[in-house]
Amino acid sequence: MSDTASLEPLTAVVTTDLAAITRGRSVAAKDLEKIAATGIGWVPANISLTAFNSIAARNPWGAQGDLRVLPDLGARFRTAGTGSQTPFDMVIGDITELDGTPWRCCTRTQLRRALEDLERLCGISLRASFEHEFQLQGQLHGASLGHAQSLSLEALRRLDPLAPRLMGALDQAGVQPEVVIAEFGENQFEVTCAPAPAITAADRSIAIREITREIARNSGLKATFAPKTAPDGVGNGVHIHFSFTDAGGRPCMFDPHEPAGLSALAGAFCAGILRHMRAITALTAPSVPSYLRLAPHNWSAAYTWLGPQHREATLRICPVVTAAGADPARQYNIEFRATDATANPYLVSTALIRAGIEGVRERLPTPPLVSQDPAEMTVDERARLGLHRLPESLPLALEALAADPTVQGWFDPLFIESFVGVRQAEMAILAPLDVGAICARYGTLY
């Protein structure tokens, strides 16, 4: 009898915490539907876990309390294509109280409620897609990976069959991958997938990270999604593309009569994001090395601005293709660039939607459409356009969060206390390290 014949297939029931680490418990796959109604056990203090496997000393939970993680059987990702002996099988869950009611600090539930409010207050639904950049580390065939030309065919083919395996596994898991490419940085790659309803998009973000890591590991390599693996190295970002549909499922972000095709509704939504951007940066870029990436001339984001087709913009209006009669309305989307894989994707999405709702509710005008990089403007030019520098460090971002009662009001006070506690605990752990050591450490964690 083969070794695999005696292996019991497992399904991991998981949740992703404030440190953006996906954690959970595994059950026999054959028992999944039986346990779906009551879920697996969980602990409130788990939300205060840091990326360094410690519980933040300053947290409101202590050792008391019990919760459940209820698997969402519609958010199950399975593939036999990672190269492991047993299939990759992960189902994402919602954290609830023991009676099944939603837990106030479950980020997936927070996103669901934000989407319900978006539909109720604004009459629209949001679709999204997460693009992930990552780097490969280690040795290939007993030798260092070395360097291949940026964006080159060689950079991808020399790792064969890693890229085809990744594409196949993601497809089998239901992620709907679109491209896997060699990116600009050394041994850097990017994977994209098709747009989907916002919760599904965030779920797919988790699946992409975990499946990519497993395939790399089985190839003798390590995939890292860390925002910076070296202070002077290329940054690894997460780009969130989003668009709107109306109650009839029709796209409603594009208006050919408005500048750059941005509808008034979408303009107000973007204005709300930019108004609260300094505060929500703490939520979208929550690690110390995140701010090495959020700097001018990094093709990331450094100022609060909306830019048509500009890759330094926090909010980038993406191009549309009209060749062969393609409909621009069905392609039109905005790309949010000020986040990375140290952020919880449900929390990032919630913050963007809540800020956008504020803009629509207040009927804010569309922000200035800026084509020039603000870093190349004078202080007065930026002031006239209402452009502000994003926080330049995590402590400054946390100060901005504390100074914005609107953003804090979107969440339960215990959630804010837990979030800040995790960030402060991580900063304390990193305090003795220089910036190079911090980047290297995050390279091993993410």
N, C-alpha and C positions, 0 to 999 in steps of 0.2 A: 504494500500500500504506500502511496506517495506521502511525503511529509505534509503536503497541503490538504490531503484528504481528511486529516484529523483536526484541522483548524476550524474553529467556530467563527464565522463572519460576524464582525462587530459593526455597529452603527454608533457614531459619536453624536451625542446630543450636546449642542454647544451654544454658548453666548459669548459675545465680545465685550470686553470691559473697557474702563476708561483709559487704560494704558494701551488699548487697541490690541490686546492679546486675546486670542480666541481660546477659551477654556471650556471644559465640560466633562462629561462622563460617558463611557461607552457601555452599550448594552448589547445583548445578543440580537442580531438583526432580525431574527425570526420573532422576537418579542416586542419589536418596536411599536406595532399598532396596539398591542395590549397595554403598553405603558403610556401611550400617547395622551390618554385622558387625565392621568395624574402626574406624569412627568418624572423628573429626577430631582433629588434633593439639592438645595443650594443654600448659601449662607449670605445674609446681608453684607457682612464685612468683606465678602469677595469683591465687591465693587471698589473697595479701597486698596486692592492689590496694586503694587507698582510693577513696572517692567522688570524689576530686579528681584522678584519673588519675595517681597516683603509687604506686610500690611502697613499702610501709613499710620504712624502713631496717632496723628490727629485725625480721627474719624468718628462719626456719630454712632457707630454700630456696636463696637466692642465685641464680646463673645456671645451675645444673645441673639435669638431670633432664628427663624427657619423660613425658607422660601421653596418654590418649585420652579423648574424650567420645563415648560410645556413645549414639546417638539411640534413645529409646524410642518406637517407632512407634505405640504406644498413647497417647502423650502429645503428639499432633500437633494444633495449632490452626490452622485455615485459614478464611479468610473473604475474600470479594471486596467486603465492605461497608464498608471504612474510608474510601473516597474516594480511595485511592491508585491510580496507574496499573496496578500489578500487585497480585495478591492478597497479603494478609498470610498468611504461612506460616511457622510456628515449631514446631519439635519439641524437646522438653526431653530432655536426656540425663543419663546418669550418668558421673561421672569414674572412670576405671579406670587400672590399670597397663597397660603395653604388652602383657601377656599376657592382658588382659581381667579380671583379678581386681579387686575393688573397691578404690578408693583410700581410705585411712583418713580422709581429710579431706573426702570428698564428703558434703555435707549431705543430699542426697537418699537416699544409701545409709544414712546414720545414721538417718534417719527410718524407712526400711524395716526396719532391724534393731530399732529401738525397738518398732515395731508387731508384729514377730515375737515379741519378748519379752513384750509385753502379752498376746498371745494365748496364749503358752506358760505364762506365770506366773499370769495372771489369768483366762484363758478367755474373753476378750472382744475385740471389734474396735472401732475408733473411727471414727466418721463425723464430718465437719466441714464447715463453710462459713465463708468469709472475707467479711466485709462491709468495703468500702473507702469511706472518705470522701476527697474530693478537692476542690480549688478550681480554677476557671478564671480565667486571667489574660489580659489583652490587650484588643484592640479588636474590636468587632463592627460591621460595616457602617461602618467608619471612625470610630466613636465609642467612648468608654470604656464598658465593660460597665455601669457605674453600679450601682445597688442596686435590688433587688426585695424584697418582703416575704418573710421566712423561711417556708419550707414552702409557699409559694404556688404556685398554678397558673401565674401569670404568670412566676415565676422560671424555670420549666421551658420554657414555651411561647415565650418571647421568644428562646430559643436554637434554636428549631425549624429544621432537623430533627436537631439534634445528638443529643438523647435517643433518638428513634426509631431513628436510625442506630446508636447504641451498642447499644441493645437487640437490634436485628436482627443486627449483626455478632457480638455475643457468642453469640447463639443459633446462628447459622450455624457458629461456631467450636466449638460443643459445650460451652459454659460453663454452659448452663442458667440464664440470668439470671431473676430473679424480679421485682425492681422497680428503677427508676431514679427517684430523688426529689431535689427541691431540699431541702437541709438547712438547719440553723439559721443557719450563718454566711453572710457575704456571698459570693455566687457560689460557695457550697459545695454539693456534691452527694454522693449516696451510691448505690452500686450493690451489690446483693446477688444471690446465686445459690443454687441448691438444694444441699442437703447431698450429700456424696459420700464414698467411702473417703478416708482422710486424705491419702494421697499425691496422689490426683486433686484433692482440695481445694486443696492447696498449689500444684499445677500450675496450676489455674484461677486462683489468686491472681496468678500471674505473667502469665497471659494477660489478665486484667482490666486490670492496670496498663498493659501494652504496647499493647493495643488501644485503650484509652481515650486514651492519649497520642497515638496516631496519628490517631484521629478528630478530636481537638481541634486537632492541628497542621494537618490538612487543612481545618479550619474557620477557620484564621487565629488560633487561640487556643493557649494552653498549659495543659495539665492538670498540676497539681502535687499530689502526695500527701505533701508534706513535713509533718512533725508540727506545725510552726508556721511560718507565712509572715511573721508579725509578732509581737513579744513580747506584745502585748495583743490579738492576733487570736484567732480561734477555732482550735481544734486539729483536725487531721485524724488520726483514729485508724484502726486496723484491729481489728475485733471478730471474734474467732474463736469460733464456736459449735461445740460438740462434744457427742456423745452416744455411747452404747454399744449394741452388739448382742451377743447370746450366740452360741454355736457354731451354733445353729439359725437365726441371722439375726433373732431376736426382740429387740425393744428391752428393755433391762434397767437403765436408769438410773432409772426411775420406780417408786416403791413407795407406794401410797396410804395405807399404814399408818404411814409415817414422816413426821416434821415436814417441811412444804413438799414432800412427795412425793419426797424425795431418798433413794434406796436406800442401804443401809449400804455397799455396794461403791462407789458414786459418792461417798459422804461420805468414805470413806477416801482415794479418789483425790484429791479436793479438798484434804483435809488435807495430803497429801504436797506438793501444789503450794504451799500457803500456808506450809508449814514451810520450803521452800527458795526462797520467792518473792524475798526480798531478793537472793539470789545470781543467780537466773535473770533478774532484771530487766536485768542487763547484756547478756543475750542477746536479750531481747524488746524492749528500748528502748535501742538501742546508739549513739545519736547525742547530741551535746550538746543540740540543741533538743528531744529527746524529753522532757527533764525539765521543760521549760516547760509541757508538756501534763499531765504526771503530778503535778498539784497539786490540793489540795482545791477543791471547787466548780467543777470543770471538766467534769463529766460524763465523767470518764475513770477514773482510779484513783489513789489516794494512800496507801492502807493495805492491809495484808494481811487482807482480810475477804471473807466469803461472805454475800451479801445477796439475799434473795428480791426479785426485780423492782426492784432499786435500781441506778440507773445511775452511782453513784459507787463501786460495789463492784468489786474486782479480779475476783472470780468472781461473776457474777450468775445467779441461777436465773431462767430466762425464763418468762413466763406461758404457759399453755396455754388453748386455746379448747375448750369443751365443747358449744358450740351445735351444733344439728343432729346430736347424738350423736357428735361427733368424739372419737376415742380419745386421751386425754392421753398415754398411754405412747409413742405414735408421734411426738408433738410435743416431748416433754420434753427439754430440753437446757440446758447451762451455757454462758454467754458469758464469755470471757476478754477483758478490756478494756485490759490494760497493755501494748499493743504498737502499733506503727505501721509505715509502709512503709519505714523505714530498716532494718528487721529482715528477715533472711532467713526466709521462711515455713517452710522445712523445718527450720531450726534452732529456731525458736520451737516448732513442733509437737513436735520431738524432746524439747526441755526439758520441756514440759508432760507428755508421756507418761512420760518417765523419772521425773519427780518424782511423778507419780500412781502409778506402779508401786511406788515406795518406800512410799507411804502404804498401798497395798493389802497389800504384803508385811508391813509392820509392824502391820497391822490397826488403824490409827489411828482414833479415834472421829471422827464427823462434827464439823467445827468448829461453833462457835456460829453460829446463824442470826441475823444482826444486821440490824435494820431501821432503826436510826438511824445517820446519817453519823458515823463516828468523829471527824471534824474538829470536831464539835459536842459531843464528850464531854470529860470531864476526863482528865487523865493517868492517874489511878487507875482510872477506868472502863475505859479502853482496856487497862490492864494486867490487870485482872480477866478480860477477855475474850480476852487474848492477842493483841491487835491491835498491829501494828508499822507505823511509817511506812516506806514504800518509800524507797529511796535518793533523795536530792534532787538529785543530779548524777551525771554519768557517772563521774567519779573515785570517788565513794562507791560506786557500783554495782560498779565493778571491784574495789574493796577487799572488798566483800561476796562477790564471786565468788572472790577469792583466799582468803577465810576459810572457804569451804565445800568441804572435800575431797570430799564426796559428789558434788556437782555437777561438780567438775573430773574426778572419776573416771569420769563417763559418756563422756568424750571422750579421744582420744589426746593426750598431752602436746604434740605438735607442733601439733595443732589449737588448743589453748588458747593456745600461744605465738603462733600466727599471728593468732588473734582479738584478743588483747590488743595485739599489735603494730599492727594496723590501727587500733584505737581510739586508741592513744597517738599514732600518726602524724597522725590526723585532729585530735586535740586540739591538737597542736603547730601545725598549719597555721592553726587557728582562733584561737590564743592572742592575736594582735594585734588581733582584731576585737571590736567591741562586740556586744551581744546582738542589736541590730537588724540589723546587717550579717550576723551568723551566720544569722538566720532568712531574710533575703533571699537569701543564697547557697544555702541548702538549698532554697529555693523554685525555684531554677533547676536544681537537680540531681535532684530527685525529682518 
